[in-house]
Amino acid sequence: MDRTAGQIGAARLYPQTDPFDRRKIGVGDGHTLYLEQSGNPDGHPVIVLHGGPGGGCSPFMRRFFDPAHYRAILFDQRGCGLSTPRASVKANTTQHLVADIETIRRELGIGRLSVFGGSWGATLALAYAQAHPDKVTALILRGVFLATQAELDWFYGGGAARFWPERWQAFCEPIPEAERGDMIAAYHSRLFCGDKSEERRFARSWIMWENGLAAMDIAHPAGASPDYAHAFARLENHYFQNKCFLEEGQLFQNRDRIEHIPCQIVQGRYDMVCPPSGAWQLAAGWQKCRLRMIPASGHALSEPRIAAELVSVMDELKGVSA
């Protein structure tokens, strides 16, 4: 889950820098990933994992890292953004994405690196770190999503609807009442029906529900291009229909594999997409983890207080990674 929404004060972010490297990387199964690097080619490497599943990286995401210190690595996950084939769910699972991150690390000749991810990106960061705990120097997580059934039920089973009944009604309206007991499955059958115009119609409804709850001050959620919405909705729904290809509670139960890794969590107090209980559960008892609960903030990366805190975190880590 996650799309960057809105703009925040430039003073809270580093100036936007152009990438010093752009390339395509073949990862097998017919997939090619778009990758870019910015900042200091000899700096501390940090890989940025975008949200969704189904989102993509953007220039905005470069601005959390001091370009004199960090080597920021951004890439579009399978089926996303400039990666091809677009919106493909073939050979597209959490395990494939974890393997892709490892392929990127090796391709770029990096030994160890920090991992920065929000929402679904936080999920993927935890999955990668648990699979390769010796390759991660630090975890920086935002809007924690542990891919549990309880979290999916909250967002697609009526929990968040108690706060946003009018937007939930709009989300439900295209679905016959008899199918509303499982909204993920109901949308799945329509997002993969084979009729592209029909798929796009339901993709717009799917993405508007999430966009409308992403930030504290969204009165009217922004739309997205039909192509973006189609890819985002299909990929996100594909992952959620398959429980994110993880065992129930897996990321929390395997926390012992990564408890030696320093972790910083930045969590919006009023996050409607990924409620703070997940971040609290993950951090509790983890001695090297610091949970920063951000007041008057929702889910989006662009929430002013969240963005400012992420910049602060990355500045603090410069001394550690020097």
Secondary structure, 3 states (H helix, E strand, C coil): CCCCCCCCCHHHCCCCCCCCEEEEEEEECCEEEEEEEEECCCCEEEEEECCCCCCCCCHHHHHHCCCCCEEEEEECCCCCCCCECCCCCCCCCHHHHHHHHHHHHHHCCCCCEEEEEECHHHHHHHHHHHHCHHHEEEEEEECCCCCCHHHHHHHHCCCHHHCCHHHHHHHHCCCCHHHCCCHHHHHHHHHCCCCHHHHHHHHHHHHHHHHHHCCCCCCCCCCCCHHHHHHHHHHHHHHHHCHHHCCCCHHHHCHHHCCCCCEEEEEECCCCCCCHHHHHHHHCCCCCEEEEEECCCCCCCCCHHHHHHHHHHHHHHHHHHC
